[in-house]
Every structure is written in C-alpha cells, then in structure tokens.
Amino acid sequence: MIPWMSLIVTCIKLLDIKLLLATQNAWEFHCLEGEFKDPQGDEVEDMYILLKEVKRQLPSVSAVCSGAIASDYQRLRVESVCSRLGLVSLAYLWKQDQSLLLHEMINNGILAITVKVAAMGLDPMKHLGKELSSLDSVLHKLNKLYGINVCGEGGEYETLTLDCPLFKNARIVLDESKVVMHSSDSIAPVGFLHPISFHLEYKAKNSSICDNNSVDHEKVGLLFEIEGDCFHSSDTLQSVADASSANHLLDDVPDDRLQISCSRMQYTFAISCWLQDSRDTSSGLQDDLKTVLRKIESELLGRGYGWKNVLYIHLYLADMDDFALANETYVSFITQEKCPFGVPSRSTIELPLLQVRSGNAYIEVLVANDQSKRVLHVQSISSWAPSCIGPYSQATLHKEILYMAGQLGLNPPTMTLCSGGATHELEQALKNCEAVSESFNSSISTSSVLFITYCSTRIQLEERKKIEDKLHGVLEEMRHSKKDSSSKVLDTIYLYIHVPNLPKGALVEVKPVLYVQENFDTEAEHLHDSSKLHTPTYWGFQHENWHKSCIQKCVVNGNICAVVLSVTNEPARNICSSLRGNQISEEHLELVSKFCICLLNEALLDSACCWEDIKSLRFYLPTSLNITLEAASIIFSRAFNELAESNPTVHVDRFFNLIPVLGAGRAPTSMDDILTCELFAQKS
C-alpha cells in the first residue's frame, strides 16, 4: 500500500502523526466489487467511530481524502462512512496510472519504507524496511513478471511514511525494529516490520536547526489531536416504506390523472408515469414527483419487485430550477439500503411538460427481474470521472447492455462545467463517458449502439453546427488511440434532442448505450438494408424506397436491435396527402403514428425480433405540434390496438412512452422532426 493510503481528514484540516500511525493498520484492504452493505462488524467501523468524533470536535470538517487507486474494497467503505456522516469522499488518485504515481511520490520527497510484504518476488528478509525509491526497479520488474500492482494496491506491500512535504516540523526516525514472519510460504512469504522504538527529528527552519521545543507556529492551526471516549455506536438505517403505505398515499390521486405505461418483456421491462393536466390541482414539483414515485413504487411492489430491481431511471422535470428539490425528493425514495445490488443509473432532463398539459415530473424506469446487474457507483471526487454523490450510479451493466448515466461536461476534480462553450463541454462529457466505459473493458468509440445527445436551447445555431463534427472527431481520436485497433466498430445510431435546460445549466448532455460483449466468438453487425423479407402491410402502407431514408438501424449479433425512425416534413407530406405547410393536426398525427408503427414492425421482422422483445419504445413529440400528451396517447394507443387486432404478437397493453421535446433529429442543426421514434429490443 502506498504512503498516500494514510487517512487525511480535510477541509483542509490534517490529523497529526499519532493519528496517522494509529490508523495505519486499519487500511489493509482487498479488492471487492459491488456496494458496501452491512457495516456492522467490519473493520472500517472503527474509522466511522473516529470520524464521527472528529466531526463532533471539528464541525468545519467536510471531506475525507483517501488514497484509493483501484481498490473497490477500500473506496466503497470510505464512501459508506462518508455517506453516513454527511462528508464528501475525495479520491484524487482513483484510476490513475500506478507507475506514474509511484514516480511522482518518490520525486516529490515522500520517504516511505516497507513494513509488510506479501507477494511473489518480495522477500521479507530482503525487502522489508527498504525505501520505495530503492524498490522502484524491483516493483516494475515484478509487475512485468507476475502482474503485481507497483503501488501495492492489491496488498502486495504496506508502507510507513517517515517524511513527506506535509510533515512541516519533524520527520519520524525509526530507531529499532524487528522482522516478524507471518507465513514462510516458499512462493509468496508474508512478513512484517515491527517498530520497537522511534523518535521525532525536528527539521531545520530558515537554515537553522530547531530545538525540541521549536514548532512552526504558522502551521499549528492546521493540526488537531482528537481525543475522547469514541464509544461504539451505530446509526439506525433508514426504514423502507412498504406497499400498503405507498398505496395509501395514492388514495387522494384520481386514477384518470395518473398515466402509467409498462412493457411486457420477459426479463426486462419498462414502467413510466406522468400526471395528466395537473396545473390546477398540483402544488408544485415536490407534490407531483412524490405522486409519480409512489405510483411507480406501487407498480413495482405489485409485481413482486422493488427499487433494487431498477436498472435505469429517466427523471424528467418541468423546471430545472427545481433540481435540488427534485433530488431531495428522489433520495427519499431510492436509497442505497433499498438497492443492495447497486443503485440505478440516471439521466435528468428538463422537458416542456407543462406545454403539453402534463405535471411537473415524469419518470421512466427500466426494471430487471433478476439480480445479475453490475453497477459502477463511485461517490468519491477524483480526477477519473464525475462522482455520483447519492443514490445514482455512473453505469449499469445487464445482459451485455451497458446503460450509462447522462454525462455533462464536468471537470471531475472540481465538479464544475468546463469553460469554452458547447463543444468544449461535449468533449469533456465524452471523455467522462470513456473513463466509465473503460471500467467495463469497453469504449464508447467502438461499442456504442445508440448515442443520444441532449442540446440546450442556450446553444446558438452557429455553435450547433460544430457539435456533430466535434462528437465524431473525438470518437475517431479515441478509436485511433486504442491499442487493439482491430476491434469491431459498431456503426452507431445518433440522435439529437432539443430541450429547454439541463442540470447545472449545462449546454449538452450525452447518454450512450453500449454493447459489452461477453462471448467473443460472435461478431457484431450493422444492417443498413437487409434483403427484404415478406412482411405484412397495415393500413394500406406499401413499402417504398424512400422509407429507408427514415430509418437508422443497428443489429448486434442477431439478438439486439436498435432503431431510430425520423419523420421530417417531406416524408410527412408523402404520408398525409392533405397536409399543407407544417401544420400537423391530430388526424395527421394519427396517420404518421400508423406509418411509424408499420415501419417499426417491418424493422423488427427484418431483424428476427418481435414486439415482445422490446425493452423501450419512445416517441418524441415536439411541442410545436400543439397536441397534448393525453391526446397523443389516445392516438398511439388506438393505432397499437388496431395493429394488435391483426397481429397476435402485439399486445394491447400500453408499452410505449411519449416524450414531449422542443425538437429531435439526426443532426444538431436539424432537430425538427415531425415525430421521432427510438426503439431498443433484445431477445430473451
């Protein structure tokens, strides 16, 4: 373990050397994936008790800094303690290159000696008590031979810091020690260096030697010695609301105001909920959001599931100024205690909900009926990627599909938006996405099936013209930088959506969906225009050559099908002979909806998929149509009912979501589709 593993409580406040030495043994961690669940009896509980006392005596302390580089075991435990105490976890070494870190520490005057070795190639009698600078070449040689972590992140060695730039007044001098053998294994012996006696050697100040009573008084205000009983106590975990209470709270909401949608896929299904025409009855965002969350919670419980089964959440708000209030309400429902397998990933977008006579909040959730999801949830602030402080994660992997949280152009160490405009934000957001995807041995530049970019209205037209070029340019650079340039590259589907606002006032937010291959014997393919199978026609629509200009389709390994269907003004005129200008009536929308359903049915059949394979189906409805969400819902439901009458594979239960937007399209300069469909299907 490297020297920076020692605990530093910051704001910026440092515990003195005695505390650093006393807590050294508490940091012998091993790697473990997943969320940290029950703290009772765990070694890190001592850290919780200590930090609770620190916070009591030093109320200004607001963060904890740890030296986690790659150990989920350590990071998750520190984050758990921080979450319970209301502290921010700082992990600026997370995912950094270990070789560069080792050299940086040596070059910056950190004097550390090994006090434990436990790895193949490290001999207790030979390597204990050695300075890291003298072991540099040995550690890199063992890394090449056996793959050990040169910073000891896997427990290969532990260190004791004797001197570093933080030690302003004195250095530790080890007077006497002895080697204690824990295991004499012939392959990887384990031994400790046990300190018997040591003293502090005071440093020179202004080129003169300080006596034992001389202290740098300018730094005294930054050092605190924490004393106290530190009695063992434990916080009571937040109780989980049951189904009866959730249903009771819904009694006051008329059924005709709650709009619910649920897909019927066997192992993954979607639920969405929004309030209809709540302007006269709602008291605001918090009231609407609680109602929607309770309804979804009730639907989950009614099917024998809970928030723990949710993979992804789309949180749509009518006003992004209410983001903090929405978060406060959100975390009262979705908690880490309710999600022992990992909290869902999330995307938060402002939509023109009130313009289509909807409520202040609209939620979509993607649900799995098993516990096989893998969640990446890093709450620590680091240089790796933006942290997710709270019950939402960076990414969730399920059945070879990686659902990534919406990423903004945040600078990870500062968690602030980068300057320079939309293209700079976009580039940083893509880098953030790439850092997350690399944790799953993947890349957004080669494995993205679907790539959605939300564009704020604050982006000027001239800047919008540069966004598409920047996106493709950055992805191309990423592809060229990959060591394995022979990787199969999916021909990604791109969709741009025009929205009023984004979190933190960001100009862009990106949301890629990736295919993470597990069986490398198969190949991925993209089908532009497969040979036409005999497919039935509905509502008199016959296949015409211009139809293919409306569709982007990606089929992966014959079991994943993604489709984006765009109906612009020209196709709309071909569909609706009575259409004059750009004025779309409800009758015109009905014809367009049937056309879209017909083409989606054809695309599914061409890909050997069926309607029951659909995970999500969204229709993006521009507010320029001046059609309410309720009216559009009736139109689409009627069209699907008619399809079901002639096609038994289509169930009449509503399984689609209508998303009101300012616009959508294939390019940021032409987000003016009459209607846009986004379909994602996967065979069970």
Secondary structure, 3 states (H helix, E strand, C coil): CCHHHCCEEECCCEECHHHHHHCHHHHCCCCCCCCCCCCCCCCCHHHHHHHHHHHHHCCCCCEEECCCCCCHHHHHHHHHHHHHHCCEEECCCCCCCHHHHHHHHHHCCCEEEEEEECCCCCCHHHHCCCEHHHHHHHHHHHHHHHCCCCCCCCCCEEEEEEECCCCCCEEEEEEEEEEEEEECCCCCCEEEEEEEEEEEEECCECCECCCCCCCCCCCHHHEECCCCCCCCCCCCCCCCCCHHHHHHHCCCCCHHHEEEEECCCCCEEEEEEEEECCCCCCCCHHHHHHHHHHHHHHHHHHCCCCHHHEEEEEEEECCHHHHHHHHHHHHHHCCCCCCCCCCCEEEEEECCCHHHCEEEEEEEEEEECCCCCEEECCCCECCCCCCCCCCCECEEEECCEEEECCECCEECCCCEECCCCHHHHHHHHHHHHHHHHHCCCCCHHHHEEEEEEEEECCCCHHHHHHHHHHHHHHHHHHHHHCCCCCCCCCCCEEEEEEECECHHHCCEEEEEEEECCCCCCCCCCCCCCCCCCCCCCCCCCCCCHHHHHHEEEEEECCCEEEEEEEECHHHHHHHCCCCCCCCCCHHHHHHHHHHHHHHHHHHHHHCCCCHHHEEEEEEEEEHHHCCCHHHHHHHHHHHHHHHHHHCCCCCCCCCCEEEEECEEECCCCCCCCCEEEEEEEECC
